[in-house]
Amino acid sequence: MSSSPSVLAVDDEGTTARTVSHYLELELDGAETVTETDPEAALERIESEAFDCVVSDYEMPGMDGLEFLTAVREREPNVPFILYTGRGSEEVASDAIAAGVTDYLQKGGTETFELLANRVKHAVEERHAAAADGDDERFRAVFEGAHDAIFVLDPEREAIEEANPAAAAMLGYDREELRGMDIETVYPDDTDDVVSFAETVLEEGGDLLRAECVTADGEAVPGEAAGAVIEYGGETKVLAIVRDLRTRDTR
């Protein structure tokens, strides 16, 4: 980074906010951090001060992390926003991506602070390097870098429009193979449920599904999916984040 990043850390637990601040300053040499325990006070800060990145908890009284993200985007459309939360729900992650989050990370032990610092560093560098940070750039950055499998689904064609690297790794296919692949190929026993899930997301804006996908080698993978509506390639599609339940307890 050409200059020290300024970071706003928001968490209703003051101890957690200060801990995040401490580790960011420790891991990012020269970083300047400000902490707030009240999202409303944090918004006032954003209106009067410039920050290179915002790190926010999800579960907060009065305004949760997604509502806070929406309010931040109304004021600062391009500032990197990382959702750092103890709630590892795929539904939260999918809604956050649809709302324009830059990245999301589940809280863990002290080792996750180094990962958080790296995410902040990367997000700030990406913003500085981009000539224009539109919604598509933000979506692409999260889509490509997410550790969870993410699909863009077309329920009308019953096909996978796009898949991220994590999805390709989970299924054992090349990404090029997954583009345009029938949902039935990946979900042979749960095709109808997946298509119905995608259609419900389009109609109601969100849904959850447990279904079993099959890898290129024929291995069954139980998964939990959350969906959100997105604009992709100028068309309305369904974003599905799939958590591999085989590894849920170890992540």
N, C-alpha and C positions, 0 to 999 in steps of 0.2 A: 504494500500500500504506500502511496506517495506521502500520506500524512496520517496522523493518528486518528482512528475512528472515534466518533462520539456515539455512545449507545445509551438508549433509554430502556431500563429494565423495569417491567411492571409486574408486580405480584402482590396480592393482598396480604400474604405472609411476609412481614418485613424482614424476618431473618433470611428467608429464601431469596428475597430481592437483593439483600446485601451480599449474600453468598455468591449469587450469580455475578453481581458487580465485581466482587473481589477476584473471582476466577477469570473473568474476562480481562480485567486489568493485568492479571498475572500472566495469562496466556498470550494476550495481544499487547506487546510492548508499546507503552505510550498511550494506550486506549483511555479515553475519558468516559466514565459512566455516571449516569444519574438514575436514581431509583425513585419509584413512586408505588404506593400501596393502593391508591385510588385511581381507577381508570379515568374518571372525570378530571382529576387533577393532572393526570398524564396528558390528556387532550389539551388542556390549557398550556402545558409545557410545549407541546408540539406546535401550537399556534403562535408561540412567542419565541421559540428557540429552534435551531436547526440540528437535526440528528442524522447520522449516517445509517443508523439501524435501530429498530425497535424489537425488543425481546419481551414477549408477554406470556403470562400464565393463561390457562383456559378458564378454570373454575374460580370466578370472583363474584362477590355479592354486588348486585345492582347492575352489572354489565359484564357478561362473560367475554372470553377472548375473541369469539367470532363477531360479537356486537362491537367490541372495541376495534377490531380489524376494519370493519365496515366504516366506523366513524373516522379512523385514521385515514383510510383511503379517500374519504370525502375531502379531507384537508390536505393530505400529501399523497397523491396517487402513486408516486414512484419510490417512496422510501422503503427499503427492505424491511420486511416484517417477518419475524420468526416466532412461531407459536411453540412455546416450550412448556409442556404440560404433563401432568401426572396421569391424565386420562388418555389411555392409548386406544381410543375408539376410532375405528376406520370411518365411522360416520362423521366424526369431528374433522378428520383429515380431509375427506372428500368435500365437505362443505367449506373448509378453509381454502382448499385449492380453487374451488369455484368462486370464492370471494376475493381471490387475488393474493393469497399468502405467498411469501417468497420461499419459505421452508417451514417444516414442522419437525419437532423432535420430542420424543418421550423422555420424561425425567427418569433418572436412575441414580447410580452411585456417583462418586466424585469423578470417575472416568468419563462421564458424559459431559462434564464441563469443558474438557479439551475438545470434544467433538462439537459442542456448541460454539466454542471460540472459532473453530475452523469453519463452521457454517456461517458465522458472522463475517469472518474475513473474506470468504468466498463471495457472499452476497454483496458486500460493499465493493469489492473489486469488480464484480460483474456490472454493478450499477455505474461505476465510474468508467468502465470500458465501453459501455453501450452508448451509442449516439442518441438513441431514443428508447426509453423503457416503456413499451406499450404492454397491454394485457397479454398479448401472445408471447412476448419475451418472458414475462413472469411465469406464465403457465409452463412454457417449455423448460425453464430452469428447474422447476419443482418436479415436473414430469420425468425429466431425464435423470435427476439425482435422487429420487425417492428410493428408499430401501424396500418399500412395499411394492407388490406388483400392481400396475395400473393399466387398465384397458380403456380405450374409447370404443364404445359399442354403437352399432347401428341396428336397433331392434326391427326396423322395417325390412332390412335385408337379412336379418339374423346373422350378422357378421361382425367380426372384429375389425374396426377401422384402423386402429393403431395400438401398439403395446410398448411399454417402456422397457429399458434394459433388465430391470428386476423381474418383470413378467416373462421375458424371454429366458432368463436364467432359471426361473422356477419351473418352466415347462420344457426346457431343453430344445427349444426351437430358435432359429435365427429370427430376428425381428422382421426381416423381409418375408419370411414364411408366414408369420402371424398376420401381416397386413392383408386384409380381405378374406382371412380364413373363416369358415363357417363356425358359428358358436357351437354347433353340434360336434365338431371335431374335438374341441377342447372340453366340452361338457356333454359327453354322449348320453349319460343317464339323466342329466338334469337340464337338458336343453329348454324344455318348456318353462321350467321354473326361472331360468336365467332370462329368457325372452320376456316373460311376464314381469320379472323384476325390473328390467329396462323400461318396459312400457309404463309401469307404475311410476318410475322415476320421472319420466317425461310428463306424466299427467299430474303428479303430486309434488314433484321437486325433490324427493328423497325416499330411500327405502333401504332395508337391510335384508341380506340373504345368506344362508348357509348352503353351500353346494360343493360337490366334489368334481374337481377337474382331473384330467388325465394327461400325463406328460407324453413327450414324444416316444419315450421308452415304455409307455403303458403303465406307469406307476400312478396310483390314485392319490390325489392330494386334497385333503379336506380343507376348505377355505371359508372365510367369512367376508362378505363383500358389502360395501356401502356405496351408494350411488348419488350422483348430483348431475344436474343439467348444465351443460357447457355449450358455448359456441365454438365450433371447431371447423376450420376450413369454410367459414361463412354459413355453416348449417348447424342446426340444433342436434346435439348428440348426447350420449350418456357417458359420464365418467364413472368408472367402477374401480375402487381401490379394494384389492383382495389381500387379506392377511392369511398367510400360510399357517394353519392351526397346528401343524406339526412342530413349529418352532416358537409358538406364541409364548410359552412359559419361560423361554431362555432369552428373550430379546428385551 
